[in-house]
Amino acid sequence: MAEHLAEPLIYLNNAATSWPKPQEVLDEVTRCLQAPFFEHGRSTAGGVTDYPSATREALVHFFNAEHPDHFIFTQNATDSLNILIHGFVKKQGAPFHAITTELEHNSVLRPLNALAQEGRLSLSTVPFDDNFQVPLRELKTAIRPDTRLIVMNHGSNVLGSLQNIRPVAEYCADHNIFLIVDGAQTAGQVPINLSEIPAGAFVFTGHKALFGMPGIGGFYLADPEAILPVRQGGTGTDSRSLSPPDEMPQRFEPGTHNYPGMASLLAGIRFIEREGMDAISTKGRDLTALFLRGIGKDPNIILHNPSPDLPVISFNIRNLDNDEAGYILAKAYNIITRTGLHCAPLVHERIDGGKGSVRVSLSCLTTPEECRQAAEAVREVANGANP
């Protein structure tokens, strides 16, 4: 197999962390670090950007939400999901029934299963269908009189399938079921209008398609009373009290904020709005189609979803372990992918017997030429493994 080490890096692991970042993101983080942080209640510094407020306002506009202070900043989607799931269980007090799906990431599966093992909830896991969907009718089959919580993703990080969240949210709102939507893979990839999706909470992370840096994420919480805080600490407000404040967003944000992370998220949202959300979605579809055409219908390449909704493509190569395939692509072609189970073990039990896959994930900053070169490389690796 020919060596291609002199070729430039082709980064196709954007579903994990997007790269490269837009220049304005790098510039905004630099500006943030060059001045004292504007910390409410913790500093007398003035004349600098109030990143928490500015970023909340940007998020309200970007997601068409109602209350800026209902956006809570966290480390990432995993952190958000843990706060929401554990906080909801704490609020309920008594054990209840919860539902999730086979499409979920371990950031959903692990906290739910840990709580089930502790006897604090009982858990049903709904399978996805042949179109990689979990429609409302399937969720209804698992609902019981004591069902209080459904946690499901908006887009799969393995199969790139997009779920129709709105009817699920509307049903849950009508039946006293709290819905947590994991939007880690969709925020920044597809238009999301929270005014039309009556979910209990919507989770996002900054470091993927929103083009922020690692360490910033968050969630939108429609009703703050539905969740009890699971962390306490200093907020810079009402410091005389030994009890945490009830006001939003301080209710869920103890400790010092990640100001550079907020700066990166703010700049990432501005970049997306300048490019246009519809244009970004269209480019994602076009690049995905280009890559899929490039690998063709090679019988030695096993596509796990031939028609993904998101620019996320998982495949295996016959007679080659997925880790080895990824290693060859990295070392011989300078192409960065991700291999393994992608923190979604139930998906892989269904699609490849739990062995894992190679995942290519694109961003709007991926070029058509990179897609063509990557597809050609995958074909070469497949032909080399199956002479």
MILUMZA-629852 format. One record per residue: x, y, z of N, C-alpha, C in turn; residue in one letter. Coordinates in pm, whole numbers, padded with zeros to 5 digits, always signed. Atoms other than C-alpha are relative to their C-alpha. Layout:
N
XYZXYZXYZA/...
//
This chain:
387
+00085-00120+00000+00000+00000+00000+00087+00124+00000M/-00082-00120+00013+00137+00340-00099-00007+00085+00126A/-00005-00092-00114+00247+00579+00175-00032+00141-00049E/+00041-00136+00039+00098+00931+00169+00032+00098+00112H/-00029-00078-00120+00270+01084+00470+00025+00147-00028L/-00028-00139+00032+00359+01402+00285-00128+00082-00021A/+00124-00071+00028-00006+01487+00228-00047+00077+00124E/+00048-00077-00116-00173+01752+00451-00104-00079+00078P/+00096+00066-00088-00390+01648+00741-00142+00019-00052L/+00142-00004+00029-00750+01562+00658-00073-00044+00127I/+00064+00025-00130-00954+01586+00978-00147-00031-00021Y/+00138+00045+00020-01280+01388+00968-00056-00060+00129L/+00047+00046-00131-01364+01352+01337-00078+00111+00070N/+00071-00116-00053-01595+01651+01383-00115-00036+00092N/+00105+00041-00093-01866+01451+01563+00055-00016+00141A/-00065+00003-00132-01613+01420+01848+00030+00142+00044A/-00034-00141-00023-01463+01770+01840+00031+00063-00135T/-00021-00061+00132-01475+02005+01543+00139+00065-00008S/-00128-00063+00032-01151+02122+01384+00011+00010-00151W/-00051-00116-00072-01038+02358+01253-00113+00087+00055P/+00095-00099-00050-01209+02633+01448+00008+00125-00088K/-00005-00127+00075-01307+02953+01265+00096+00099+00065P/-00097-00096-00051-01050+03228+01301-00062+00093+00103Q/+00062-00092-00096-01300+03452+01481-00019-00064+00137E/+00006+00068-00129-01335+03187+01753+00135+00014+00071V/-00133-00014-00058-00959+03190+01810+00024+00144+00045L/-00020-00141-00034-00959+03570+01809-00078+00040+00124D/+00083-00038-00115-01245+03599+02060+00055-00060+00129E/-00061+00061-00119-01081+03355+02303+00123+00079+00041V/-00118-00081-00030-00760+03557+02279-00040+00131+00066T/+00047-00125-00061-00949+03880+02352-00048-00024+00142R/+00051+00033-00134-01118+03714+02648+00114-00015+00101C/-00111+00028-00091-00787+03605+02798+00093+00120+00020L/-00088-00116-00010-00620+03942+02744-00052+00106+00095Q/+00058-00099-00090-00853+04130+02982-00052-00072+00124A/+00062+00063-00117-00985+04068+03334-00141-00047-00034P/+00134+00051+00025-01302+03860+03335-00104+00087+00070F/+00113-00070-00061-01633+04035+03400-00078-00103+00081F/+00059+00102-00087-01745+03825+03699-00102+00066+00092E/+00105-00056-00085-02079+03920+03854+00023-00041+00145H/-00010+00028-00143-02039+03951+04230+00137-00046+00046G/-00131+00052-00040-01674+03840+04223+00114+00095-00033R/-00106-00089+00044-01484+04135+04077-00056+00139-00023S/+00041-00137+00031-01495+04512+04038+00042+00041-00141T/-00043-00029+00137-01357+04488+03683-00119+00045-00084A/+00104-00049+00090-01556+04681+03427+00058+00031-00136G/-00047-00037+00132-01536+04784+03065+00044-00116-00085G/-00033+00118+00080-01493+04428+02940-00130-00074-00032V/+00120+00070+00045-01735+04188+02773-00058-00086+00112T/+00074+00087-00093-01995+04025+02999-00035-00127-00077D/+00019+00118+00084-01955+03686+02833-00119-00086+00040Y/+00120+00080-00032-02221+03497+03035-00128+00060-00058P/+00122-00064+00050-02490+03751+02946-00003+00003-00152S/-00004-00010+00147-02376+03800+02586-00024-00136-00065A/+00015+00133+00060-02360+03427+02521-00141-00053+00021T/+00139+00040-00020-02701+03362+02678-00092+00068-00101R/+00082-00072+00098-02852+03629+02455+00019-00059-00140E/-00025+00062+00130-02686+03470+02152-00070-00135-00010A/+00065+00130-00001-02821+03127+02251-00152+00013-00015L/+00145-00022+00010-03177+03260+02293-00039+00027-00144V/+00029-00032+00140-03167+03402+01942+00025-00120-00089H/-00040+00111+00087-02992+03102+01790-00100-00115+00006F/+00094+00111-00017-03234+02844+01932-00146+00046+00005F/+00134-00056-00007-03539+03075+01925-00071-00043+00129N/+00055+00032-00131-03596+03022+02297-00058+00126+00062A/+00073-00112-00061-03777+03250+02541+00078+00070+00108E/-00061-00059-00118-03570+03304+02855+00151-00015-00003H/-00146+00013-00002-03197+03384+02841+00053-00068+00125P/-00051+00054-00126-03152+03295+03208-00034-00148+00020D/+00028+00144-00008-03289+02945+03143+00105-00082-00077H/-00115+00070+00056-02972+02862+02950+00106-00013+00110F/-00096+00031-00106-02734+02696+03194+00130-00047-00064I/-00130+00040+00053-02362+02665+03121+00058-00115+00082F/-00063+00117-00061-02185+02336+03194+00132-00028-00072T/-00125+00037+00067-01867+02157+03087-00024-00051-00142Q/+00025+00068+00128-02026+01965+02798-00138-00066+00009N/+00132+00066-00001-02333+01757+02705-00007-00107+00109A/+00000+00103-00105-02232+01475+02943-00028+00062+00136T/+00022-00071-00126-02217+01719+03233-00145+00045+00010D/+00139-00044+00001-02554+01864+03133-00096-00114+00028S/+00090+00114-00016-02720+01524+03109+00004-00055+00142L/-00009+00047-00139-02589+01420+03450-00073+00093+00095N/+00070-00096-00085-02715+01740+03612-00152-00017-00013I/+00144+00010+00024-03058+01700+03452-00057-00132+00049L/+00053+00131-00040-03104+01327+03508+00002-00016+00151I/-00008+00015-00146-02981+01324+03866-00088+00103+00070H/+00085-00102-00061-03163+01650+03940-00147-00033-00010G/+00140+00040+00014-03490+01513+03807-00034-00112+00099F/+00022+00111-00095-03457+01195+04015-00007+00054+00142V/+00001-00061-00134-03378+01405+04322-00133+00070+00026K/+00127-00070-00013-03691+01612+04261-00115-00096+00022K/+00109+00096-00011-03914+01306+04224-00005-00065+00137Q/-00004+00060-00134-03799+01153+04551-00023-00150-00003G/+00034+00143+00004-03974+00817+04503+00039-00059-00135A/-00034+00065+00127-03875+00561+04236-00113+00015-00103P/+00095-00014+00110-04044+00594+03897+00057-00073-00121F/-00042+00067+00124-04019+00459+03542+00055+00101-00099H/-00063-00085+00102-03789+00611+03278+00019-00081-00127A/-00017+00063+00132-03745+00539+02907+00116+00067-00072I/-00101-00051+00091-03447+00576+02679+00001-00090-00124T/-00001+00075+00126-03345+00427+02342+00136-00065-00024T/-00124+00068+00037-03083+00202+02187+00098+00092-00072E/-00086-00091+00075-02945+00500+01996+00089+00085+00089L/-00061-00100-00088-02811+00674+02304+00150-00020+00021E/-00139-00010-00042-02460+00776+02400+00008-00041+00147H/-00017+00038-00140-02316+00658+02730-00024+00115+00097N/+00032-00112-00088-02371+01008+02867-00145-00003+00046S/+00138+00027-00041-02737+00904+02881-00010-00137+00067V/+00017+00137-00047-02707+00529+02931+00061-00023+00138L/-00068+00030-00127-02461+00531+03219-00068+00063+00122R/+00071-00050-00118-02636+00773+03456-00134-00067+00023P/+00129+00068-00017-02973+00609+03389+00018-00140+00057L/-00023+00135-00050-02835+00260+03445+00054+00002+00143N/-00049-00010-00138-02649+00369+03759-00116+00024+00096A/+00116-00028-00085-02973+00509+03903-00094-00120+00007L/+00082+00122-00002-03161+00192+03802+00060-00103+00094A/-00067+00096-00089-02901-00021+03982-00016+00039+00146Q/+00022-00046-00138-02950+00193+04292-00146-00011+00042E/+00142+00014-00031-03326+00127+04274-00076+00131+00002G/+00066-00130-00004-03409+00493+04222-00091+00023-00121R/+00094+00001+00112-03582+00428+03890+00004-00137-00066L/-00002+00118+00088-03680+00142+03661+00011+00052-00142S/-00039-00052+00131-03563+00169+03302-00042-00094-00112L/+00029+00072+00124-03694+00060+02962+00081+00064-00112S/-00080-00047+00113-03479+00086+02650-00069-00042-00129T/+00079+00025+00121-03669+00116+02321+00095-00017-00120V/-00088+00018+00118-03505-00024+02002-00032+00098-00111P/+00024-00079+00121-03465+00171+01680-00043-00093-00111F/+00053+00082+00108-03632+00052+01361+00101-00011-00115D/-00089+00023+00113-03485-00041+01023+00042+00129-00069D/-00037-00131+00054-03476+00328+00929+00079+00082+00101N/-00081-00062-00104-03271+00404+01243-00075+00110+00073F/+00088-00095-00067-03566+00588+01395-00061-00065+00125Q/+00081+00042-00115-03745+00567+01731-00123+00088-00002V/+00120-00085+00011-04089+00703+01639-00083-00002+00128P/+00084-00013-00119-04343+00813+01898-00080-00127+00026L/+00082+00119-00022-04555+00502+01842+00079-00110+00072R/-00083+00100-00068-04262+00286+01957+00023+00038+00146E/-00016-00045-00137-04203+00497+02265-00127-00026+00081L/+00127+00021-00071-04573+00469+02353-00015-00142+00051K/+00013+00140-00044-04542+00091+02376+00070-00024+00132T/-00076+00019-00124-04298+00134+02666-00054+00083+00115A/+00049-00090-00104-04492+00401+02856-00091-00074+00097I/+00080+00059-00107-04643+00294+03189-00065+00112+00081R/+00062-00105-00083-04863+00476+03441+00100+00079+00084P/-00098-00069-00083-04552+00561+03644+00118+00057-00080D/-00106-00059+00082-04342+00685+03349+00004+00150+00022T/-00017-00143-00026-04206+01027+03437+00109+00065-00083R/-00118-00056+00067-03894+01067+03222+00030-00076-00128L/-00055+00057+00123-03782+01008+02863+00125+00080-00035I/-00125-00063+00042-03425+01080+02755+00038-00061-00134V/-00035+00051+00132-03337+01052+02387+00078+00104-00079M/-00079-00095+00078-03102+01203+02134-00078+00053-00120N/+00057-00063+00119-03192+01432+01848+00066-00055-00125H/-00073+00056+00112-02923+01290+01620+00102-00101+00049G/-00091+00107-00042-02717+00970+01641+00143+00033-00035S/-00142-00024+00024-02341+01006+01677+00065-00116-00074N/-00053+00115+00073-02296+00666+01506-00062-00009-00138V/+00072+00024+00124-02562+00644+01236-00039+00128-00074L/+00037-00125+00065-02626+01011+01163-00148+00014-00025G/+00145-00008+00019-03001+00955+01185-00058+00108+00089S/+00063-00111-00069-03218+01248+01289-00138-00042+00047L/+00129+00039-00056-03514+01190+01519-00101+00114-00010Q/+00109-00098+00005-03850+01366+01482-00044+00028+00143N/+00017-00027-00142-03848+01521+01827-00132+00069+00033I/+00115-00084-00035-04145+01756+01805-00122-00079+00046R/+00117+00073-00050-04431+01499+01828+00026-00070+00133P/-00034+00061-00129-04249+01324+02112-00012+00103+00110V/+00006-00106-00100-04213+01653+02298-00144+00041+00029A/+00140-00040-00020-04578+01743+02242-00075-00106+00080E/+00066+00106-00074-04695+01403+02367+00043+00003+00148Y/-00050-00002-00137-04473+01424+02675-00058+00118+00077C/+00056-00119-00066-04595+01776+02753-00145-00022+00039A/+00142+00026-00027-04955+01651+02739-00022-00110+00103D/+00018+00117-00087-04890+01346+02959+00092+00001+00122H/-00079-00015-00122-04674+01481+03243+00125-00088-00001N/-00126+00073+00012-04357+01315+03116+00109+00102-00035I/-00109-00095+00022-04033+01514+03136+00092-00057-00108F/-00083+00043+00112-03840+01491+02808+00131+00077+00000L/-00132-00058+00016-03466+01553+02793+00050-00038-00139I/-00049+00023+00136-03338+01592+02436+00150+00025-00003V/-00145-00012+00015-02968+01529+02375+00030+00053-00140D/-00028-00063+00128-02877+01773+02098+00148+00016-00030G/-00145-00014+00018-02501+01719+02110+00041-00005-00146A/-00039+00016+00140-02489+01613+01744-00076+00091-00096Q/+00083-00079+00091-02751+01851+01605+00017+00150+00016T/-00016-00144-00021-02682+02192+01762+00113+00052-00087A/-00097-00051+00095-02505+02379+01484-00002-00072-00133G/+00009+00077+00125-02584+02115+01219-00132+00023-00072Q/+00134-00017+00057-02958+02166+01168-00071+00111+00076V/+00076-00103-00072-03200+02449+01254-00080-00062+00115P/+00072+00047-00118-03348+02403+01603-00080+00117+00056I/+00089-00105-00048-03648+02609+01714-00067-00049+00128N/+00052+00050-00127-03714+02552+02083-00139+00053+00031L/+00136-00049-00022-04031+02760+02070-00104-00097-00057S/+00090+00098+00060-04183+02476+01863+00020-00141+00054E/-00029+00133-00056-04041+02186+02065-00015+00010+00152I/+00025-00018-00142-04197+02177+02414+00067-00106+00088P/-00074+00096-00081-03925+01959+02567+00026+00058+00138A/-00035-00047-00133-03845+01976+02935+00137+00064+00002G/-00136-00053+00005-03478+02031+02859+00064-00038-00133A/-00076+00026+00122-03256+02058+02552+00147+00018+00032F/-00142+00003-00035-02887+01972+02587+00084+00027-00124V/-00093-00026+00110-02605+02104+02370+00143+00000+00054F/-00140-00016-00037-02227+02107+02371+00064+00099-00094T/-00060-00105+00079-01999+02379+02244+00108-00044-00096G/-00125+00032+00070-01701+02190+02107-00020-00077-00130H/+00025+00071+00125-01871+02011+01817-00041+00101-00108K/+00041-00081+00114-02075+02185+01545-00026+00146+00034A/+00010-00141-00037-02106+02509+01744+00137+00067-00002L/-00136-00051+00026-01727+02551+01690+00067+00063+00121F/-00068-00048-00119-01644+02635+02052+00115-00091+00040G/-00111+00080-00051-01355+02499+02253-00053-00107+00095M/+00042+00099-00099-01373+02186+02471-00014+00062+00138P/+00019-00048-00136-01504+02246+02821-00116+00095+00017G/+00119-00085-00011-01817+02449+02740-00118-00071-00064I/+00124+00058+00049-02171+02322+02695-00113+00057+00083G/+00109-00049-00081-02508+02364+02852-00132-00065-00032G/+00135+00049+00028-02881+02307+02850-00099+00114+00018F/+00111-00091-00019-03205+02497+02819-00106-00073+00081Y/+00097+00062-00092-03452+02424+03099-00127+00083-00002L/+00126-00073+00013-03814+02521+03036-00056+00039+00137A/+00056-00024-00133-03929+02488+03398+00108-00029+00105D/-00107+00024-00098-03653+02536+03660-00044-00083+00120P/+00048+00074-00116-03874+02379+03928-00003-00151-00023E/+00004+00145+00029-03865+02042+03750+00127-00071+00043A/-00130+00058-00030-03501+01987+03846+00052+00060+00130I/-00067-00050-00119-03333+02012+04185+00150+00008-00025L/-00145-00008+00016-02972+02131+04195+00069-00117+00068P/-00079+00109-00059-02718+01857+04259+00140+00049+00036V/-00126-00061-00038-02426+02096+04314-00029+00129+00075R/+00014-00124-00076-02387+02377+04562+00136+00068+00010Q/-00125-00073-00015-02128+02650+04604-00022+00149-00014G/+00008-00145+00011-02049+03015+04564-00055+00044-00134G/+00057-00057+00123-02246+03218+04312+00028+00149-00013T/-00022-00144+00001-02136+03570+04402-00123+00080+00037G/+00124-00067-00040-02493+03648+04512-00051-00060+00130T/+00061+00044-00125-02670+03627+04850+00097-00086+00082D/-00104+00082-00063-02347+03507+05008-00022-00021+00150S/+00026+00019-00141-02482+03547+05362-00074-00132+00027R/+00080+00122-00016-02715+03250+05308+00086-00123-00023S/-00068+00129+00018-02583+02895+05349-00075-00090-00096L/+00076+00074+00101-02847+02777+05102+00023+00065-00136S/-00023-00058+00134-02797+02820+04728-00121+00080-00045P/+00113-00083+00048-03010+03078+04544-00095-00081-00087P/+00100+00062+00086-03330+02976+04370-00007+00066-00137D/+00011-00074+00125-03292+03236+04096+00080-00068-00110E/-00073+00046+00118-03191+03139+03746+00087+00113-00053M/-00059+00133+00018-02926+03088+03624+00085-00047+00118P/-00088+00035-00111-02741+03091+03959-00038-00132+00067Q/+00051+00124-00061-02957+02800+04075+00083-00121-00041R/-00072+00117+00052-02752+02563+03859+00144+00032-00041F/-00134-00038+00044-02423+02751+03812+00089+00046+00115E/-00096-00039-00104-02211+02750+04130+00142-00002-00054P/-00141-00001+00038-01843+02830+04097+00029+00097-00113G/-00045-00092+00104-01640+03031+03848-00032-00055-00138T/+00034+00041+00136-01756+03021+03488+00124-00024-00085H/-00102+00019+00101-01550+02904+03193-00013+00115-00101N/+00014-00118+00084-01516+03252+03041+00059-00017-00139Y/-00050+00023+00136-01286+03156+02752-00089-00095-00080P/+00093+00090+00068-01525+02872+02671-00123+00072-00049G/+00116-00080+00042-01819+03111+02663+00036+00090-00117M/-00044-00085+00110-01619+03346+02440+00005-00079-00130A/-00009+00083+00121-01554+03060+02197-00139-00038-00051S/+00136+00035+00040-01921+02958+02198-00071+00119-00063L/+00060-00122+00054-02034+03317+02140+00050+00024-00143L/-00057-00023+00132-01797+03351+01844-00042-00109-00098A/+00045+00109+00087-01895+03009+01708-00141+00022-00050G/+00138-00029+00041-02262+03106+01706-00003+00114-00101I/-00005-00111+00096-02179+03433+01532+00046-00047-00138R/-00049+00055+00126-01985+03241+01268-00111-00075-00073F/+00108+00077+00060-02278+03005+01208-00108+00092-00055I/+00104-00092+00045-02526+03290+01185+00044+00078-00124E/-00049-00070+00119-02306+03470+00935-00001-00091-00123R/+00000+00096+00110-02267+03157+00722-00142-00038-00040E/+00139+00040+00023-02637+03073+00757-00023-00145+00036G/+00026+00136-00045-02781+02767+00929-00047-00089-00115M/+00048+00080+00114-02961+02652+00614+00115-00035-00094D/-00115+00025+00089-02641+02687+00410+00092-00106+00059A/-00084+00099-00066-02446+02487+00666-00062-00139-00011I/+00069+00129+00012-02708+02209+00666+00010-00055-00142S/-00009+00042+00140-02708+02200+00286+00140-00049-00034T/-00137+00041+00028-02330+02182+00271+00030-00135+00064K/-00020+00128-00065-02331+01897+00523-00058-00114-00082G/+00062+00103+00083-02571+01700+00304+00079-00023-00129R/-00074+00012+00125-02371+01776-00010+00134-00072+00020D/-00127+00065-00027-02039+01672+00144-00019-00148+00032L/+00029+00140-00031-02193+01353+00280-00027-00078-00127T/+00030+00066+00127-02332+01266-00062+00125-00018-00084A/-00124+00008+00076-01995+01339-00222+00088-00114+00050L/-00081+00109-00057-01813+01105+00017-00061-00136-00032F/+00066+00129+00027-02072+00830-00028+00011-00039-00147L/-00022+00030+00142-02050+00858-00405+00143-00045-00025R/-00140+00032+00019-01675+00840-00375+00036-00143+00037G/-00030+00140-00036-01672+00507-00196-00085-00096-00081I/+00081+00082+00089-01941+00383-00434-00070-00113+00071G/+00066+00119-00055-02102+00045-00381+00099-00114+00010K/-00106+00100-00017-01780-00136-00305-00049-00109+00096D/+00050+00107-00087-01882-00478-00165+00088-00024+00123P/-00091+00018-00113-01583-00466+00070-00015+00110+00105N/+00028-00108-00096-01713-00151+00245-00144-00015+00047I/+00133+00022-00058-02007-00212+00478-00047+00131+00062I/+00058-00123-00053-02209+00107+00528-00112-00033+00097L/+00102+00034-00099-02420+00099+00843-00126+00084-00015H/+00118-00079+00038-02653+00378+00727+00032+00067-00132N/-00034-00056+00131-02638+00448+00353-00056+00139-00024P/+00064-00131+00022-02854+00762+00389-00009+00078+00131S/+00005-00074-00127-02755+00955+00704-00058+00140-00018P/+00055-00135+00002-02939+01278+00785+00106+00103+00037D/-00109-00085-00043-02629+01427+00946+00129-00043-00069L/-00126+00037+00065-02272+01431+00806+00085-00094+00086P/-00063+00102-00084-02184+01122+01010-00016-00134-00072V/+00002+00122+00081-02091+00804+00821+00082-00108+00071I/-00068+00111-00066-02006+00475+00992+00008-00118-00096S/-00019+00113+00091-01863+00179+00803+00104-00097+00056F/-00105+00099-00026-01654-00133+00830+00055-00049-00132N/-00065+00059+00116-01412-00291+00585+00012-00150+00023I/-00004+00146-00014-01442-00663+00527+00144-00047+00023R/-00128+00063-00031-01157-00868+00671+00101+00095+00062N/-00090-00095-00065-01014-00568+00857-00067+00057+00123L/+00054-00057-00123-01068-00467+01217-00011+00152-00013D/+00022-00144+00016-01205-00115+01248+00115+00083+00057N/-00114-00073-00055-00917-00002+01471+00119-00002-00096D/-00110+00010+00096-00666-00127+01215-00028+00087-00123E/+00035-00085+00114-00853+00047+00933+00025+00147+00032A/-00025-00139-00039-00844+00375+01122+00147+00031+00013G/-00145-00018-00013-00475+00328+01196+00065+00019-00137Y/-00056-00010+00135-00397+00275+00828-00036+00135-00062I/+00041-00129+00056-00598+00582+00726+00081+00115+00061L/-00077-00106-00067-00410+00792+00983+00146-00002-00041A/-00144+00008+00022-00059+00664+00921+00039+00004-00147K/-00036+00006+00141-00063+00602+00547-00058+00117-00081A/+00068-00103+00078-00299+00882+00437-00017+00133+00075Y/+00014-00122-00081-00292+01139+00720-00146+00044+00011N/+00144-00025-00014-00673+01110+00754-00043-00040+00140I/+00042+00023-00138-00816+01140+01105-00148-00036+00004I/+00137+00045-00019-01132+00940+01177-00016-00039+00147T/+00011+00061-00132-01266+00773+01488-00041-00145-00020R/+00034+00141+00008-01290+00400+01546-00052-00048+00135T/+00047+00060-00125-01447+00172+01806-00150+00008+00017G/+00142+00005-00033-01782+00186+01982-00062+00139+00014L/+00052-00138+00000-01818+00568+01987-00088+00029+00121H/+00076-00020-00125-01953+00552+02345-00149-00029-00018C/+00141+00034+00026-02277+00404+02206-00012-00151-00017A/-00011+00145+00012-02261+00030+02284-00125-00069-00052P/+00122+00068+00043-02627-00055+02220-00022+00012-00150L/+00006-00014+00146-02613+00083+01867+00086-00107-00065V/-00093+00093+00063-02314-00134+01788-00040-00146+00020H/+00053+00136-00016-02474-00445+01932-00094-00034-00114E/+00095+00020+00110-02738-00400+01663+00066-00004-00136R/-00047-00017+00138-02529-00296+01363+00123-00082-00033I/-00123+00073+00033-02202-00487+01396+00039-00102+00106D/-00028+00100-00102-02232-00731+01686+00091+00047+00110G/-00081-00054-00108-02051-00498+01923+00146+00014-00032G/-00142-00008+00036-01726-00485+01728+00048+00144-00020K/-00038-00139+00026-01731-00113+01650+00017+00026-00148G/-00008-00041+00140-01685+00081+01328+00097+00116-00017S/-00071-00123+00035-01488+00350+01150-00105+00107-00023V/+00096-00110+00019-01665+00685+01165+00069+00119-00065R/-00040-00124+00066-01614+00974+00926-00106+00104+00032V/+00097-00107-00030-01777+01299+01040+00056+00132-00051S/-00040-00117+00075-01765+01617+00837-00050+00128+00067L/+00051-00129-00045-01806+01987+00912-00012+00091-00122S/+00014-00092+00112-01892+02287+00698+00134+00056-00043C/-00134-00043+00037-01519+02364+00697+00078-00112-00069L/-00059+00106+00081-01441+02027+00536-00015+00038-00147T/+00007-00038+00141-01363+02074+00167-00044-00119-00086T/+00034+00109+00092-01499+01872-00126+00122-00084-00038P/-00120+00075+00036-01143+01777-00220+00041-00096+00112E/-00030+00088-00113-01087+01635+00129-00092-00122-00001E/+00094+00111+00008-01401+01424+00087+00040-00097-00111C/-00041+00086+00112-01282+01295-00251+00125-00080+00036R/-00122+00070-00036-00936+01210-00120-00026-00107+00107Q/+00030+00096-00106-01077+01039+00189-00073-00122-00056A/+00074+00111+00060-01320+00828-00014+00094-00090-00081A/-00097+00079+00077-01038+00721-00248+00089-00081+00092E/-00084+00072-00095-00825+00627+00052-00074-00119+00060A/+00078+00111-00056-01104+00417+00203-00011-00114-00100V/+00006+00104+00104-01144+00232-00128+00134-00073-00011R/-00131+00063+00010-00769+00168-00144+00022-00096+00116E/-00016+00086-00118-00766+00031+00212-00087-00124-00014V/+00090+00114+00017-01067-00189+00134+00054-00098-00104A/-00055+00088+00103-00905-00324-00183+00126-00071+00048N/-00121+00063-00054-00579-00387+00002-00033-00113+00097G/+00039+00104-00097-00761-00589+00269-00072-00116-00068A/+00076+00103+00071-00954-00784+00005+00050-00010-00144N/-00059+00003+00134-00718-00844-00292-00072-00100-00093P/
//
